[in-house]
Amino acid sequence: MSPSEEEKEIPPRRFRSLPAWARGPATTSLHAARRPERNAGAVTPPIYQTSTFHFPAANSELGSTAEPYIYTRYENPSQEAAAETIRALEGGEAARVFGSGMGAVATTLVGLLSSGDEVLALDTLYGGTLGLLSELLPRYGIRVRWVSRAQAAEPEKLITDGTRLVFLESPTNPLLEVHDLARWASAADACGAISVVDSSIATPINQQPLRLGIDLVVHSASKYLGGHSDLIAGAVVGPTVLMERIRDAHLLLGSVLDPFAAFLLSRGMKTLAPRVTQQSRSAAWLASELERLPGIEKVHYPGRASPQEEELAHRQMLGRSGVLAFSLHGGLPAARRFLERLELVHVAASFGGAESLVSLPAETSHAGLTQAERSSRGIGEGLVRLSVGLEEPEALLADVVQAGRSA
């Protein structure tokens, strides 16, 4: 489903008369969902904390083109404001928000797949997605074929006419590997498969997969989009024809984003561009500095794996990421000692918050895999994932250095 040149550039609906240079991500995140005429003139959209709506007369003032609100599991103005901002940032035709990132992923897959369909998926996905694909979907007759890091370089050899959907991450969690999304989109298109990318680590500030030909983008909005470690949410963005099917599944499965959480998500996205820009800049600097430290075996950051990956990341991404990972000599015991010694960085299982967070994938995001399964995917016991926050990067480096002395 490759987009036309027109479809690749879908600006916020209110600002289509503005030139492209006036519709940057910072402006979009602040103004895409602005509708004071429907919010009693409020600059900040209110929280519509209601389960149900007066039906249908009370919605008549919304205009003849607007569907009436009925029930918050279906639609809610607070949810719509958050979804519209994400839609505009990704440049898609439609978007929906969910009660969690896994809710978004699961609803997308259930809404688009049937018994007998085949999914082609990277075997280096986030642990929750791996579990959904390997344990739950096969119970309903959906086949999953796994793709290794080495195989992923040539998607044309992997996708067949029997493949219904391909599921990718780029950069991946936790090794920050970059995959050629335009090439994957083209290969999927050639076989009539739907391409889905989890872009939670990149965010729409650093990468816009739809503009590369990818069909659907999913986000754990709990991470960078919310940005303050205070909500759980998910999102899906893509063409209307696919989003209508996902909406049908959403209404039935009920992974609904609470209006207050939707308000927090909208508020968090107002600062998405400056946050991600600063966090990415700090993480890139830290990745370079950490390579020089004794005790660190390898640093993982988008583009650093090889000159070829650097070229791809430069071509495909607008920026890089605020997440990096590094492997410590000494394995799991050394990694645990390192975490115990940290004074500034929070030890917590997430990423994308304003404060820096660190975790061990072997004990958090990929704890559901066996040690052998993690090892085969390059996730060693001594791997540390660091989500860089808004602190001065020099302070973070000092904390890492002092914690590493005993690791």
Residue pairs with C-beta under 8 A, 6 or more apart in sequence:
1 189
1 194
1 195
1 213
1 215
1 239
1 242
2 185
2 186
2 189
2 213
3 210
3 211
3 213
3 239
7 93
7 239
8 91
8 210
8 211
9 20
9 91
9 211
10 88
10 91
10 92
10 93
11 18
11 20
11 23
11 28
11 88
11 91
12 23
12 28
12 31
12 32
12 84
12 88
13 84
13 88
14 31
14 32
14 34
14 35
15 22
15 23
15 27
15 31
15 32
24 273
25 89
25 204
25 205
25 272
25 273
26 273
26 274
28 85
28 88
28 89
29 85
29 89
29 269
29 270
29 271
29 272
29 273
30 270
32 84
32 85
32 87
32 88
32 89
33 45
33 80
33 81
33 82
33 84
33 85
33 88
33 266
35 45
35 81
36 42
36 43
38 62
38 77
39 45
39 46
39 77
40 46
44 267
45 77
45 78
45 81
45 263
45 266
46 78
47 78
47 259
47 260
47 262
47 263
48 72
48 76
48 77
48 78
48 259
49 78
49 259
49 260
50 72
50 76
50 259
51 71
51 72
52 70
52 71
52 72
53 59
53 68
53 69
53 70
53 71
55 68
55 70
56 68
56 70
59 66
59 68
59 69
62 68
67 75
69 75
69 76
69 77
72 79
72 256
72 259
73 251
73 254
73 256
74 251
76 259
76 262
78 259
78 260
78 262
78 263
78 266
79 97
79 256
79 257
79 259
79 262
81 262
81 266
82 97
82 221
82 233
82 235
82 257
82 262
82 265
82 266
82 269
83 95
83 96
83 97
83 235
84 95
85 266
85 269
86 95
86 97
86 204
86 219
86 221
86 225
86 235
86 237
86 269
87 93
87 94
87 95
87 237
89 204
89 205
89 269
89 272
90 204
90 208
90 209
90 210
90 217
90 237
91 208
91 210
91 211
92 210
92 217
92 237
92 238
92 239
93 238
93 239
93 240
93 243
94 237
94 238
94 239
94 240
94 243
94 244
95 235
95 236
95 237
95 238
95 243
96 104
96 235
96 236
96 243
96 246
96 247
96 250
97 104
97 221
97 233
97 234
97 235
97 257
97 262
97 265
98 104
98 107
98 233
98 234
98 235
98 236
98 250
98 255
98 256
98 257
99 232
99 233
99 234
99 255
99 256
99 257
99 258
99 261
100 220
100 222
100 232
100 233
100 234
100 255
101 128
101 200
101 218
101 219
101 220
101 221
101 222
101 223
101 232
101 233
101 234
102 128
102 129
102 132
102 220
102 234
103 234
103 253
103 255
104 218
104 219
104 220
104 221
104 234
104 235
104 236
104 255
105 128
105 129
105 132
105 198
105 218
105 234
106 132
106 136
106 253
106 255
107 236
107 246
107 249
107 250
107 253
107 255
108 196
108 216
108 218
108 236
108 246
108 249
109 119
109 132
109 133
109 137
109 142
109 165
109 167
110 249
110 253
111 245
111 246
111 247
111 248
111 249
111 250
112 164
112 165
112 194
112 242
112 245
112 246
113 119
113 137
113 142
113 164
113 165
114 142
115 140
115 141
115 142
116 141
116 142
116 143
117 142
117 143
117 164
117 165
118 142
118 143
118 144
118 145
118 162
118 163
118 164
118 165
119 133
119 137
119 142
119 143
119 144
119 145
119 163
119 164
119 165
119 166
119 167
120 144
120 145
120 147
120 158
120 159
120 163
120 165
120 166
120 167
120 193
121 129
121 133
121 144
121 145
121 146
121 147
121 166
121 167
121 168
122 146
122 147
122 149
122 152
122 167
122 168
122 169
122 172
122 179
123 130
123 146
123 147
123 148
123 149
123 377
124 149
124 169
124 172
124 175
124 177
124 377
124 378
125 133
125 167
125 169
125 172
125 173
125 198
126 169
126 173
126 198
126 365
127 361
127 365
127 366
127 367
127 368
127 369
128 365
129 167
129 169
129 198
130 366
130 368
130 369
131 368
133 144
133 167
134 144
137 144
138 144
145 158
145 163
147 158
149 177
149 377
149 378
151 157
151 158
152 179
153 180
155 166
155 180
155 183
155 184
155 187
155 188
156 183
156 187
156 190
158 187
159 166
159 187
159 188
159 190
159 191
159 193
160 191
161 191
161 192
163 188
163 191
163 193
164 193
164 194
165 193
165 194
165 195
165 196
166 184
166 188
166 193
166 194
166 195
166 196
167 196
167 197
167 198
168 179
168 181
168 184
168 195
168 196
168 197
168 198
169 179
169 197
169 198
169 199
169 200
169 201
170 177
170 178
170 179
170 181
170 197
170 199
170 202
170 207
170 209
170 316
171 177
171 178
171 201
171 202
171 302
171 321
171 323
172 179
172 201
173 198
173 200
173 201
173 323
173 351
173 365
173 385
174 300
174 323
174 325
174 361
174 365
174 366
174 379
174 383
174 385
175 300
175 325
175 377
175 378
175 379
175 383
176 201
176 300
176 301
176 302
176 304
176 321
176 323
176 324
176 325
177 300
177 302
177 305
177 309
178 302
178 303
178 305
178 309
178 312
178 313
178 316
178 317
180 312
180 316
181 197
181 209
181 212
181 213
181 214
181 316
182 212
182 213
182 316
184 195
184 214
185 195
185 209
185 212
185 213
185 214
185 215
186 213
188 194
188 195
188 215
189 195
189 213
194 215
194 216
194 242
195 213
195 214
195 215
195 216
196 214
196 215
196 216
196 217
196 218
197 209
197 214
197 216
197 217
197 218
198 217
198 218
198 219
198 220
199 207
199 209
199 217
199 218
199 219
200 218
200 219
200 220
200 223
200 224
200 352
201 223
201 321
201 323
201 351
202 317
202 321
203 219
203 224
203 225
203 272
203 276
203 352
204 272
205 224
205 272
205 273
205 276
205 277
205 280
205 318
205 319
206 276
206 280
206 317
206 318
206 319
206 320
206 321
207 316
207 317
207 318
207 319
208 318
209 217
210 217
210 237
210 238
212 316
215 238
215 239
215 242
216 236
216 237
216 238
216 242
217 236
217 237
217 238
218 234
218 235
218 236
219 225
219 234
219 235
219 236
219 237
220 233
220 234
221 231
221 233
221 234
221 235
221 265
222 231
222 232
222 233
222 234
222 350
222 352
223 350
223 351
223 352
223 353
224 272
224 275
224 276
224 322
224 351
224 352
225 233
225 235
225 265
225 268
225 269
225 272
225 352
226 233
226 264
226 265
226 268
226 269
226 352
227 268
227 269
227 271
227 272
227 275
227 352
227 353
227 354
228 264
228 268
228 353
228 354
229 348
229 350
229 353
229 354
229 355
229 357
230 264
231 261
231 264
231 265
231 268
232 261
233 257
233 261
233 262
233 265
234 255
234 257
236 243
236 246
237 243
238 246
257 265
275 354
275 390
276 319
276 322
277 319
278 390
279 322
279 388
279 389
279 390
280 319
280 320
280 321
280 322
282 322
282 388
282 391
282 393
282 396
283 301
283 320
283 321
283 322
283 323
283 324
283 386
283 388
284 301
284 320
285 393
286 324
286 386
286 388
286 393
286 396
286 397
286 400
287 299
287 301
287 304
287 324
289 397
290 296
290 299
290 324
290 326
290 397
290 400
291 299
293 400
293 401
293 404
294 404
295 328
295 329
295 330
295 334
295 404
295 407
296 326
296 327
296 328
296 329
296 404
297 326
297 327
297 328
297 329
297 382
298 326
298 327
299 324
299 325
299 326
300 324
300 325
300 326
300 327
301 320
301 321
301 324
301 325
302 309
302 313
302 317
302 320
302 321
303 309
303 310
303 312
303 313
303 314
303 320
304 310
313 320
322 351
322 352
322 387
322 388
322 389
323 351
323 352
323 385
323 386
323 387
323 388
324 385
324 386
324 388
325 361
325 383
325 384
325 385
325 386
326 383
326 384
326 386
327 380
327 382
327 383
327 384
328 334
328 335
328 338
328 382
328 383
328 384
328 404
328 407
329 382
330 382
330 407
331 380
331 381
331 382
332 360
332 362
332 381
332 382
334 382
334 407
335 360
335 362
335 381
335 382
335 383
335 384
335 407
336 360
337 406
337 407
338 384
338 403
338 404
338 406
338 407
339 347
339 358
339 360
339 384
339 403
341 402
341 403
341 404
341 405
341 406
341 407
342 358
342 399
342 400
342 403
343 399
343 402
343 403
344 356
344 391
344 395
344 396
344 399
345 356
345 357
345 358
345 386
345 396
345 399
345 400
346 355
346 356
346 357
346 358
347 357
347 358
347 359
348 357
348 358
348 359
349 357
349 359
349 364
349 365
350 357
350 359
350 387
351 357
351 385
351 387
352 387
353 387
353 389
354 389
354 390
355 389
355 390
355 391
356 386
356 387
356 388
356 389
356 391
356 396
357 386
357 387
357 389
358 384
358 385
358 386
358 387
359 365
359 384
359 385
360 383
360 384
360 385
361 374
361 379
361 383
361 385
362 371
362 374
362 379
362 380
362 381
362 383
365 385
366 374
366 377
366 379
369 377
369 379
371 381
374 380
374 381
386 400
388 396
389 396
